[in-house]
Amino acid sequence: MALGGIDIGTSGCKCTIMTADGQTLAVSYRPYAVSRTAGGHEVDANLLWEAVQEVIKEAAAESGEPVEALCATSFGESCVLLGADGEPLCPIMLYTDPRGGEESNILNSRMAPEQIYHLTGHCASPAYFLPKLMWYDRHQTEMFAKVKAILPVNAYIVYRLSGEQVADTSLAARTMMLDIRKRDWCDEVLAAGGISRSILPPVVPTGAVAGRIRPELVTALGLNADTRIVIGCHDQIAASIGAGAMRAGWAVDGSGTVECITPVFDYVPESPALMAGGFAIVPAMDNLYTTYAYIYTGGALLQWCREQLGVGLQQEADAKGVSIFQLIDERVKHDPTGMLVLPHFAGAAVPYMDNDATGAILGLTVEKSFMDIYQAMMEGVCYENRVSLDILRQAGVTIDTMRATGGGSRSAAWNQMKADIWNVTMHTLSVKEAGTVGSIMLAGLATGAYKSLEEAMAIVHTTDSFSPAADASRYDPHYARYRRVYDAVQQVERKI
């Protein structure tokens, strides 16, 4: 029997079907349009559902095996508003949608920000869905009065597939409406936001079976009448599961377009520094929690540098018939560049939460080459993440083991740099799509293919390890200088 995972992103969805021992049988992907205007960032819920049906049907046909269970994971913060007929009432607001800013301030006037953070693990922000719901209530009153159900994105797909309405703890938390200790909707915050609990689904553990596939979808999607539909989780948590890192003291470095470190811990840390830095506390599997230490420009910054400044190296790589990444890895120097790059080229995430922040390159001279600039950008991403890691460690969040996923994890030079700057051993993995594998693990747990989460995660193996070098402290003086750059740049920018 086969297991399926549905990974729903902001601009496309994927269905992967695998065997319980990790053999990939089929992969299908469909993009969908995202509307981004000055006033709103949205995706059409019906287009998303159509794309999900297409990828399931295509993957099921390609796999040639009966699919015992399908697990849905998705991006966070966003929800679908359903009317009495179970159909979406409006497009899905994405977390980047600017609406909800005034409503966040209203929330903070009705409840102390410290209390909101203590209860929900989140600071009031228009990124989360509670302020957006308040915006609907204030600005689209007639439509909002018709709302009969509010479902996180993966819960919406589970509902379309099974007919059952449930929400898992991780994505319920990302609405800013969950009591993270009780792992149920937070009545105090709902009251402050004017939201009725009656339109929210039951909260269930990540990986719970919601139901069986709807009979009318069996033939249409090429599934079995007994196919179980499993509620997954936030895609970042799925990546931690799929990386075999859902254990206290472990972390995943997701090195993609966005650089995101996801540590796992078994308690709720009480730290004003975490609140001040915008670090969300999110329930994960069992009694575990996680947070997200992320920057908007990780791989995106390096891609920008390659495309804008690396034309000559790309031509050399093409002439040699090798990848530009191979040449870059061979030419990264062991010694720090001495340059400082503030990687806020698309605003600053934690611990600043400053969307107006701008980037900077310091120490640039005519003697510097493309590789000097590129390496300095690699260092800048590492320094920026170290700021968050230092705050987390000071709050008692320890990281004993770091596993690397995403495209950036294929760079041995960058992995070693991270090990040196972060003072942690980095491990690369046998799996290429940790999030997808995580959703497959959850499907296997729900069907009994795995007896425990530990057994499921055992199918993931490390391939290479990068320990801090004996002279890793060579980066420390540069990091000390880096800590002063954000304030200096903001002082200059805000005086102009």
C-alpha positions in Angstrom: 0.0 0.0 0.0 1.1 3.6 -0.7 1.0 6.7 1.3 0.3 10.2 0.0 1.3 13.7 1.0 -0.2 16.9 -0.2 1.9 20.0 0.3 0.0 23.3 -0.3 2.1 26.4 -0.9 1.1 30.0 -1.5 1.6 29.7 -5.3 1.3 25.9 -6.0 0.6 22.5 -4.6 2.3 19.1 -4.8 1.1 15.6 -4.2 3.8 12.9 -3.6 3.1 9.2 -3.2 5.6 7.0 -1.5 6.0 3.6 0.1 6.3 3.3 3.8 10.1 2.7 3.5 10.6 6.0 1.6 10.5 4.9 -2.1 8.9 7.6 -4.2 6.3 6.3 -6.6 4.9 9.5 -8.1 5.1 13.3 -7.8 2.7 15.9 -9.3 2.7 19.7 -9.1 0.4 22.5 -10.2 0.8 26.2 -9.8 -2.0 28.7 -9.3 -2.2 32.4 -9.6 -1.7 34.7 -6.7 -3.2 38.2 -6.8 -0.9 40.9 -5.3 -2.0 44.5 -5.3 -1.2 47.4 -3.0 -4.4 46.7 -1.1 -4.3 42.9 -0.8 -2.5 39.6 -1.4 -4.9 36.8 -2.1 -5.3 33.3 -3.7 -8.6 31.9 -4.9 -9.7 29.0 -2.7 -11.6 27.4 -5.6 -8.5 27.5 -7.9 -6.5 26.0 -5.0 -9.0 23.1 -4.6 -9.0 22.4 -8.4 -5.2 22.2 -8.4 -5.2 19.8 -5.4 -7.6 17.5 -7.2 -5.5 17.6 -10.3 -2.3 16.6 -8.5 -4.0 13.9 -6.5 -5.5 12.4 -9.6 -2.2 12.6 -11.6 -0.1 11.1 -8.8 -2.5 8.3 -8.0 -2.6 7.2 -11.6 1.2 7.4 -11.9 1.9 5.5 -8.7 0.0 2.4 -9.8 -0.6 1.5 -6.1 -3.7 1.8 -3.9 -3.3 4.9 -1.7 -4.1 4.0 1.9 -3.9 7.5 3.3 -3.5 11.1 2.2 -2.1 13.8 4.6 -2.4 17.5 3.9 0.1 20.1 5.0 0.1 23.8 4.1 1.5 27.3 4.6 0.3 29.0 7.7 -1.5 32.1 8.9 -4.2 32.0 6.3 -7.8 30.6 6.5 -10.8 30.0 4.3 -14.2 31.5 5.2 -17.1 29.1 4.4 -20.8 29.9 4.1 -23.7 27.7 4.9 -23.3 25.7 1.7 -19.7 24.9 2.6 -18.3 27.0 -0.2 -15.7 29.8 0.1 -17.2 33.3 0.6 -14.1 35.2 -0.5 -10.5 34.7 -1.6 -7.8 33.6 0.9 -5.9 36.4 2.4 -2.2 35.6 2.5 0.0 36.4 5.5 1.7 39.2 3.5 -1.7 40.9 3.0 -1.5 44.3 4.7 -5.1 44.3 6.0 -5.4 43.9 9.7 -2.8 46.4 10.9 -5.3 48.7 12.6 -7.1 45.7 14.0 -3.8 44.5 15.6 -3.7 47.8 17.5 -7.3 47.4 18.6 -6.4 44.0 20.0 -3.5 45.4 21.9 -5.8 48.1 23.3 -8.3 45.5 24.5 -5.8 43.1 26.0 -2.2 43.6 27.3 0.2 42.5 24.6 2.0 40.4 27.2 -1.2 38.5 28.0 -1.8 37.9 24.3 1.7 36.5 23.8 1.4 34.4 27.0 -1.8 32.8 25.9 -1.3 32.4 22.2 2.5 32.5 21.8 2.1 35.2 19.1 2.2 39.0 19.1 -0.7 40.8 17.5 0.2 41.3 13.9 -1.6 41.7 10.6 0.3 38.6 9.4 -2.0 36.4 11.5 -5.6 35.7 10.8 -7.4 37.0 13.9 -6.7 40.7 12.9 -7.8 39.9 9.4 -11.1 38.4 10.7 -11.6 41.6 12.6 -10.9 43.5 9.4 -13.6 41.5 7.6 -16.0 42.1 10.5 -15.4 45.9 10.3 -15.2 46.4 6.5 -17.2 43.5 4.9 -19.9 43.2 7.5 -22.5 41.7 5.3 -20.2 38.9 4.0 -18.8 38.2 7.4 -22.3 37.7 8.9 -22.6 34.7 6.5 -19.5 32.9 7.8 -20.4 29.5 9.2 -16.9 28.0 9.4 -13.3 29.2 9.4 -10.7 26.7 8.3 -6.9 26.8 8.0 -5.8 26.0 4.4 -4.9 22.4 5.0 -8.1 21.9 7.0 -10.0 23.3 4.1 -8.5 20.7 1.8 -9.2 18.0 4.4 -12.8 19.1 4.5 -13.2 19.0 0.7 -11.7 15.5 0.7 -13.5 14.0 3.7 -16.4 16.3 4.5 -15.1 16.7 8.1 -14.1 20.0 9.6 -11.1 19.9 12.0 -7.9 21.9 12.5 -4.6 20.7 13.8 -2.8 22.5 16.6 0.1 24.0 14.6 -2.0 25.8 12.1 -4.7 26.7 14.6 -1.9 28.4 16.5 -0.8 30.4 13.5 -4.3 32.1 13.4 -3.3 33.7 16.8 -6.5 32.3 18.3 -5.1 29.1 20.0 -4.3 28.8 23.7 -0.9 27.1 23.2 -0.9 25.4 26.6 -4.5 24.1 26.5 -4.2 23.4 22.7 -7.7 24.6 22.2 -9.2 27.9 21.1 -8.5 30.8 23.4 -11.7 32.2 24.7 -10.1 35.4 26.1 -8.5 36.3 22.7 -11.7 35.4 20.8 -13.7 37.7 23.1 -11.2 40.5 22.5 -11.4 40.0 18.7 -15.2 39.6 18.7 -15.0 36.1 17.2 -17.5 33.3 18.0 -16.1 29.9 18.9 -19.1 28.4 17.1 -17.6 29.1 13.7 -14.2 27.4 14.5 -13.6 23.7 14.0 -12.6 21.3 16.7 -8.8 21.3 17.3 -7.2 17.9 17.0 -3.6 16.6 17.3 -1.4 16.9 14.2 -1.7 13.6 12.2 -5.2 12.7 13.3 -7.5 10.9 10.9 -10.3 13.3 9.8 -12.3 10.7 7.9 -12.5 8.7 4.7 -12.4 10.0 1.2 -15.8 11.3 0.1 -17.6 8.7 -2.0 -18.1 11.1 -4.9 -14.4 11.7 -5.1 -13.2 8.0 -5.2 -13.5 7.5 -9.0 -12.8 11.1 -9.8 -9.4 11.1 -8.1 -8.5 7.4 -8.6 -8.5 6.5 -4.9 -10.1 3.8 -2.8 -13.2 4.1 -0.8 -11.2 3.3 2.3 -8.5 6.0 1.7 -8.1 7.8 4.9 -7.7 11.6 5.0 -5.2 12.9 7.6 -4.9 16.4 8.9 -1.3 17.4 8.7 0.4 20.6 10.0 2.3 23.8 9.2 4.8 23.1 6.4 7.7 24.1 8.6 6.7 21.5 11.2 6.3 18.9 8.5 9.9 19.6 7.4 11.1 19.0 11.0 9.3 15.7 11.1 10.6 14.7 7.6 14.1 15.7 8.6 13.9 13.3 11.6 14.3 16.3 13.9 11.0 16.3 15.9 12.9 15.9 19.2 13.7 18.3 22.0 17.1 19.9 21.5 17.1 19.4 17.8 16.6 21.9 15.0 16.2 22.1 11.2 17.8 24.8 9.1 15.5 25.2 6.1 17.8 26.8 3.6 15.6 27.9 0.7 14.4 31.2 -0.6 13.7 32.1 3.0 16.2 30.9 5.6 14.3 29.4 8.6 15.7 27.6 11.6 13.1 25.6 13.5 14.2 24.4 16.9 12.2 21.9 19.0 11.7 22.1 22.7 9.4 20.5 25.3 8.2 23.5 27.3 6.9 27.0 26.8 9.7 29.4 27.4 8.8 32.6 29.3 11.1 35.2 27.9 10.4 38.9 27.3 13.2 38.8 24.7 11.3 36.2 22.6 8.2 38.4 22.7 10.2 41.5 21.8 11.8 39.7 18.9 8.5 38.4 17.5 9.4 34.7 18.0 6.1 32.7 17.9 5.7 29.7 20.1 3.9 27.0 18.2 2.6 23.6 19.4 4.1 20.7 17.4 3.8 16.9 17.9 2.8 15.5 21.3 4.1 17.7 24.1 6.6 19.5 21.9 6.8 23.1 20.7 8.8 25.0 18.1 9.5 28.5 17.0 10.7 30.0 13.7 13.9 32.0 13.5 13.8 33.2 9.9 15.0 35.9 7.5 13.3 36.8 4.3 16.4 36.7 2.1 18.5 33.6 2.5 18.7 31.8 -0.8 16.8 34.7 -2.4 19.7 37.0 -1.6 22.3 34.7 -3.1 20.2 34.2 -6.2 20.0 37.9 -6.6 23.7 38.2 -6.4 24.3 35.4 -8.9 21.9 36.9 -11.4 23.0 40.5 -11.0 26.7 40.2 -10.5 27.7 36.6 -11.4 27.3 36.7 -15.2 31.0 36.1 -15.7 31.2 33.1 -13.4 28.0 31.6 -14.9 29.6 31.9 -18.4 32.7 30.1 -17.0 30.6 27.4 -15.5 28.7 26.9 -18.8 32.0 26.7 -20.7 33.3 24.0 -18.4 30.0 22.2 -18.4 29.6 22.4 -14.6 27.2 24.0 -12.2 27.9 27.5 -11.0 27.3 26.2 -7.5 30.3 23.8 -7.9 32.6 26.7 -8.8 31.3 28.8 -6.0 31.8 26.1 -3.4 35.3 25.5 -4.7 36.2 29.2 -4.4 34.7 30.1 -1.0 37.7 30.9 1.2 38.3 29.5 4.7 38.9 33.0 6.1 36.2 35.6 6.7 35.9 38.3 4.0 35.9 41.1 6.6 33.0 42.6 4.7 29.6 42.9 6.4 26.3 42.3 4.5 23.1 43.2 6.3 20.7 40.8 4.4 17.5 42.9 4.9 17.0 43.3 1.1 13.3 42.5 1.6 12.8 43.8 5.1 13.8 42.3 8.5 12.1 39.4 10.1 12.9 38.2 13.7 14.2 39.6 15.9 13.4 43.0 14.4 10.1 42.5 12.6 10.8 45.6 10.6 9.3 45.5 7.1 10.8 48.8 6.2 14.4 47.8 7.0 16.9 47.9 4.2 20.0 46.0 3.4 23.6 47.2 3.3 27.1 46.1 2.1 30.0 47.5 4.1 33.7 47.2 3.3 33.2 47.2 -0.5 36.3 48.3 -2.4 37.4 48.1 -6.0 39.7 45.2 -5.1 36.7 43.0 -4.1 35.6 40.4 -6.6 32.2 38.8 -7.2 33.3 35.9 -5.0 34.2 38.2 -2.2 30.7 39.8 -2.4 29.0 36.4 -2.7 30.9 35.0 0.3 30.1 38.1 2.3 26.4 37.5 1.6 26.7 33.9 2.8 28.4 35.2 6.0 25.7 37.9 6.4 22.9 35.3 6.4 24.8 33.3 9.0 25.4 36.3 11.2 21.8 37.3 11.0 20.6 33.9 12.0 23.2 33.9 14.9 21.5 36.9 16.3 18.3 34.9 16.7 20.1 31.8 17.9 21.8 33.9 20.6 18.4 35.2 21.8 16.9 31.7 21.8 19.9 30.2 23.7 19.6 33.0 26.3 15.9 32.1 26.7 16.9 28.5 27.5 16.2 27.0 24.0 19.1 24.7 23.5 20.1 23.2 20.1 22.2 20.0 20.3 21.7 18.9 16.7 21.1 20.8 13.5 19.8 19.1 10.4 20.0 21.0 7.0 17.3 20.9 4.3 16.5 22.9 1.2 18.7 23.9 -1.7 21.3 25.7 0.4 22.1 22.5 2.2 23.8 21.2 -0.9 26.7 23.7 -0.4 29.4 22.1 1.7 31.1 25.4 2.1 28.0 27.1 3.4 27.3 24.2 5.8 30.8 24.5 7.2 30.4 28.3 7.6 27.1 27.8 9.5 28.7 25.3 11.8 31.5 27.7 12.5 29.4 30.8 13.1 26.6 29.1 14.9 28.8 26.8 17.0 26.7 23.7 16.1 27.3 20.5 14.1 25.3 20.6 10.8 24.0 17.3 9.3 22.8 16.9 5.7 20.1 14.3 5.0 19.3 11.4 2.7 15.9 13.0 1.9 15.6 15.8 -0.6 12.0 17.1 0.3 11.7 16.9 4.1 8.3 18.5 4.2 6.9 16.0 1.8 8.5 13.1 3.7 7.0 14.5 6.9 3.5 14.4 5.5 4.1 10.9 4.4 5.3 9.9 7.9 2.1 11.4 9.4 0.0 9.4 6.9 1.9 6.2 7.8 1.4 6.9 11.6 -2.3 7.3 11.0 -2.6 4.0 9.2 -0.3 2.0 11.5 2.5 1.6 8.9 4.7 3.1 11.6 4.2 2.2 15.2 5.7 5.5 16.5 7.0 8.8 15.4 10.5 7.6 16.3 10.1 4.6 14.0 8.9 6.8 11.2 11.8 9.3 11.5 14.2 6.3 11.5 13.9 6.1 7.7 15.8 9.4 7.4 19.6 9.1 7.5 22.3 11.7 7.7 24.8 11.9 4.8 27.5 14.4 5.8 28.4 16.2 9.0 30.1 19.6 9.5 31.5 20.3 13.0 32.8 23.7 14.1 36.4 24.1 13.0 39.2 24.5 15.6 39.5 28.1 14.6 35.8 28.9 14.3 36.3 31.9 16.6 37.9 33.7 13.7 34.3 34.9 12.8 33.6 36.3 16.3 35.2 39.8 15.8 33.3 40.2 12.6 30.0 39.1 14.2 30.6 41.6 17.0 30.9 44.3 14.3 27.8 42.9 12.6 25.7 43.4 15.7 26.1 47.2 15.3 25.1 47.4 11.7 21.3 47.2 11.9 21.1 50.1 14.3 23.6 52.2 12.3 21.8 51.7 9.0 18.4 52.4 10.6 19.8 55.6 12.2 21.0 56.8 8.8 17.9 55.7 6.9 15.5 57.4 9.2 17.3 60.7 9.2 17.1 61.0 5.4 
